[in-house]
Amino acid sequence: MKTRGAMGEWRVALVALLTVLRFAELWQQASAEDCFWDSRCQNLWMGGCGNGYVAVQTSNDCQGLCAVQQYEACPLFFTRFQCCREGRARLSSTCSKCPNKKDIGSDWICCSDCSEPFITEAKSKFGYCQTDAYLSVQPKPRELFKWHARSWTTCSGKCKKAKRTREIQCLRYMENDPHLVEVVENDKCPNSAKPSHKERCIPRGCKGSSHHKRRKLPAWAIVLISLTCLTVVGGLAFAGFIIYRRRNDSSNHGFVYVMLDNY
């Protein structure tokens, strides 16, 4: 009886030792990389990766990554899990260049090697990368929306009903890159600040157009010109009168001299 009891204790101790060694192997494998295949066969519905790791996918042969000589096929309803370390994204400035980045509102989430990121909690920016890369987050540059008015068209139509128009576009500018401009939907720009796209105009040849308008002189200039003209006319009249008197006086004196000579 004592022998059987000792054998049972040895079996329990051996199982415990193997379990510890298995978890030690798992911990060592996990600490070496962020994503790894757990070599244990676990229940398909009850198995998992443990605290801090997420079960990404399952495969009986680790999708060819398990060593065939070391790992046997799992029994029915059992499988192996690929586990990835879940963590908060690190602040970065490279997500804008990654084609696989995720848009989560005011930020971009990406993997440091631009592989596809997997987000488990967008609000807290938690997730993982299936490669050895780490999860990154980059604040998106602020978008600015402004109206842009193009040049007016030529004024056309009848004189009193002529109009001209212009194209109004809503443009999006990026705060950190003013040269990156894109035409967007009009509802992005404030409607209260939208410029007018048409207005009345006067075509060429119509009365009141800029090509036929004469510049009016101010009142003071008209008065000054009038006074100048009156002064000139008065001066000419006075000069003419003086010349006339002188000529008249000269002719009378000549007649008197003739009369005296006869005597």
C-alpha positions in Angstrom: 0.0 0.0 0.0 2.8 2.3 0.8 4.4 1.5 -2.5 1.2 2.4 -4.4 0.9 5.6 -2.4 4.5 6.6 -3.2 3.9 5.8 -6.9 0.8 8.1 -6.9 2.7 10.9 -5.3 5.5 10.5 -7.9 3.0 10.7 -10.7 1.4 13.9 -9.3 4.9 15.4 -8.8 5.9 14.4 -12.4 2.7 15.9 -13.9 3.3 19.1 -11.9 6.9 19.3 -13.0 5.9 18.7 -16.7 3.3 21.4 -16.4 5.7 23.9 -14.9 8.3 23.1 -17.6 5.6 23.5 -20.3 4.6 26.9 -18.9 8.2 27.9 -18.6 8.7 27.0 -22.3 5.6 29.0 -23.2 6.8 32.0 -21.2 10.2 31.8 -22.8 8.7 31.6 -26.2 6.3 34.5 -25.5 9.1 36.7 -24.1 11.2 36.2 -27.2 8.6 37.6 -29.6 5.3 39.4 -29.6 3.5 36.7 -31.7 4.1 33.0 -31.4 2.4 29.6 -31.9 1.5 27.8 -28.7 2.7 24.2 -29.1 0.1 22.8 -26.6 -3.0 21.2 -27.9 -5.9 23.0 -26.3 -9.7 22.7 -26.4 -11.0 24.5 -29.4 -13.6 26.4 -27.3 -12.0 26.5 -23.9 -8.3 27.1 -24.8 -6.6 30.5 -24.9 -3.3 32.4 -24.7 -3.3 33.7 -21.1 -3.2 37.2 -19.7 -1.8 39.9 -21.9 -2.1 37.8 -25.1 -4.8 37.5 -27.7 -5.7 34.3 -29.6 -5.3 35.4 -33.2 -5.9 32.2 -35.1 -5.9 28.4 -34.7 -4.2 25.6 -36.6 -3.5 21.9 -36.0 0.0 22.2 -37.4 0.7 25.9 -36.6 0.1 26.5 -40.4 3.4 24.7 -41.1 5.4 26.5 -38.5 5.4 23.7 -36.0 8.2 21.2 -36.1 6.6 17.9 -37.4 9.1 15.7 -35.4 8.3 17.6 -32.2 4.6 18.2 -32.3 2.0 15.5 -33.0 -1.4 16.2 -34.5 -4.0 17.4 -32.0 -7.0 15.1 -31.2 -10.5 15.9 -32.3 -11.9 19.3 -31.0 -8.4 20.3 -29.9 -6.0 22.7 -31.7 -3.0 25.0 -31.3 -3.4 28.8 -30.9 -1.3 31.6 -32.3 -0.9 34.2 -29.6 0.0 37.8 -29.9 0.9 40.3 -27.2 -1.8 42.9 -26.8 -0.6 46.4 -25.9 -1.2 50.1 -26.1 0.0 51.8 -29.3 3.2 53.9 -29.1 3.3 57.5 -30.3 4.8 57.7 -33.8 5.0 59.9 -36.9 5.2 57.1 -39.5 1.6 56.0 -39.8 0.7 58.6 -42.5 3.1 56.8 -44.9 1.6 53.3 -44.3 -1.0 52.0 -46.7 -2.5 49.6 -44.1 -3.1 52.3 -41.4 -6.4 52.3 -39.6 -8.5 55.5 -39.2 -10.0 55.7 -35.7 -11.2 59.3 -35.8 -8.6 61.8 -34.8 -5.7 59.3 -35.0 -4.1 56.7 -37.3 -3.2 53.3 -36.0 -0.5 51.3 -37.8 2.3 48.7 -37.3 5.8 49.9 -37.2 6.7 47.8 -40.3 3.4 49.0 -42.1 1.9 45.5 -41.8 -1.8 45.3 -41.1 -2.7 46.3 -37.5 -5.4 44.7 -35.4 -7.3 46.9 -33.0 -9.0 45.3 -30.0 -10.0 48.6 -28.2 -10.0 51.8 -30.3 -10.8 54.2 -27.5 -7.8 53.1 -25.4 -5.7 52.4 -28.6 -5.1 48.7 -27.7 -4.3 46.1 -30.3 -1.5 44.0 -31.8 0.6 43.3 -34.9 0.9 39.7 -36.2 4.6 40.4 -37.0 7.4 41.4 -34.8 6.5 45.0 -35.2 4.9 47.1 -32.5 1.6 49.0 -32.6 1.9 52.7 -33.4 -0.4 55.7 -33.2 -0.1 59.1 -34.9 -2.5 62.0 -34.5 -4.0 63.0 -37.8 -3.2 66.5 -39.1 -6.1 68.9 -38.6 -8.2 69.5 -41.7 -9.1 73.0 -42.8 -12.1 73.7 -45.2 -12.3 76.9 -47.2 -14.3 78.2 -50.1 -12.4 79.1 -53.3 -14.0 81.3 -56.0 -12.7 81.1 -59.6 -12.7 84.0 -62.1 -15.9 85.6 -63.4 -17.2 84.6 -66.8 -17.7 87.2 -69.5 -20.8 89.4 -68.9 -23.5 88.2 -71.3 -27.2 88.9 -71.9 -29.4 92.0 -72.6 -28.3 95.3 -71.1 -30.7 95.3 -68.2 -30.7 91.5 -67.6 -27.1 90.6 -68.2 -25.3 88.3 -65.7 -21.9 86.8 -65.1 -21.1 83.6 -63.1 -18.2 81.9 -61.5 -17.4 78.5 -60.0 -17.3 78.1 -56.3 -15.4 75.1 -54.8 -15.0 73.7 -51.3 -11.3 72.9 -50.7 -9.7 70.8 -48.0 -6.3 71.9 -46.7 -4.1 69.9 -44.3 -2.7 71.9 -41.4 0.8 70.5 -41.7 0.9 70.5 -45.5 -0.7 73.6 -47.1 0.3 72.3 -50.6 -1.9 69.3 -50.2 -5.3 70.6 -51.5 -8.3 68.5 -52.4 -11.8 69.4 -53.7 -14.4 68.0 -51.4 -18.2 68.1 -51.0 -19.7 71.6 -50.4 -21.3 70.5 -47.1 -17.8 70.5 -45.6 -17.4 74.3 -45.9 -19.5 76.7 -43.9 -22.6 77.8 -45.9 -22.6 81.2 -44.3 -19.2 82.1 -45.7 -19.9 80.9 -49.3 -19.3 83.6 -51.9 -21.9 84.5 -54.5 -21.6 82.5 -57.7 -23.6 85.0 -59.9 -24.2 88.7 -60.1 -25.8 91.4 -62.4 -23.5 93.2 -64.8 -23.5 95.7 -67.7 -22.2 94.4 -71.1 -20.0 96.4 -73.4 -22.0 98.8 -75.5 -24.7 99.3 -73.0 -25.4 102.7 -71.4 -23.7 102.8 -68.0 -21.0 100.4 -68.8 -17.5 101.1 -67.7 -16.4 101.6 -71.4 -19.0 104.4 -72.0 -19.0 106.2 -68.7 -17.6 109.7 -68.6 -16.0 110.9 -65.5 -18.0 113.7 -64.0 -16.2 116.8 -62.8 -16.7 117.9 -59.2 -18.8 121.1 -58.6 -15.8 123.2 -57.5 -14.0 122.5 -60.8 -17.1 123.5 -62.8 -17.4 126.8 -60.9 -13.6 127.5 -61.3 -13.8 126.8 -65.0 -16.8 129.1 -65.4 -15.2 131.9 -63.5 -12.0 131.5 -65.6 -14.0 131.7 -68.8 -15.9 134.8 -67.7 -12.6 136.4 -66.7 -11.0 135.7 -70.0 -14.1 136.9 -71.9 -14.3 140.1 -69.8 -10.6 140.7 -70.3 -10.8 140.3 -74.1 -13.8 142.6 -74.2 -12.0 145.3 -72.2 -8.9 145.0 -74.3 -11.0 145.4 -77.5 -12.7 148.5 -76.1 -9.4 150.1 -75.3 -8.1 149.4 -78.8 -11.3 150.9 -80.3 -11.0 154.1 -78.2 -7.4 154.6 -79.2 -8.1 154.2 -82.9 -11.1 156.6 -82.7 -9.1 159.2 -80.9 -6.3 159.0 -83.5 -8.7 159.6 -86.4 -10.2 162.8 -84.8 -6.8 164.4 -84.2 -5.9 163.9 -87.9 -9.0 165.7 -89.1 -8.2 168.7 -86.9 -4.7 168.9 -88.3 -6.0 169.0 -91.8 -8.4 171.8 -91.0 -5.6 173.9 -89.5 -3.4 173.5 -92.6 -6.1 175.0 -94.8 -5.9 178.2 -92.8 
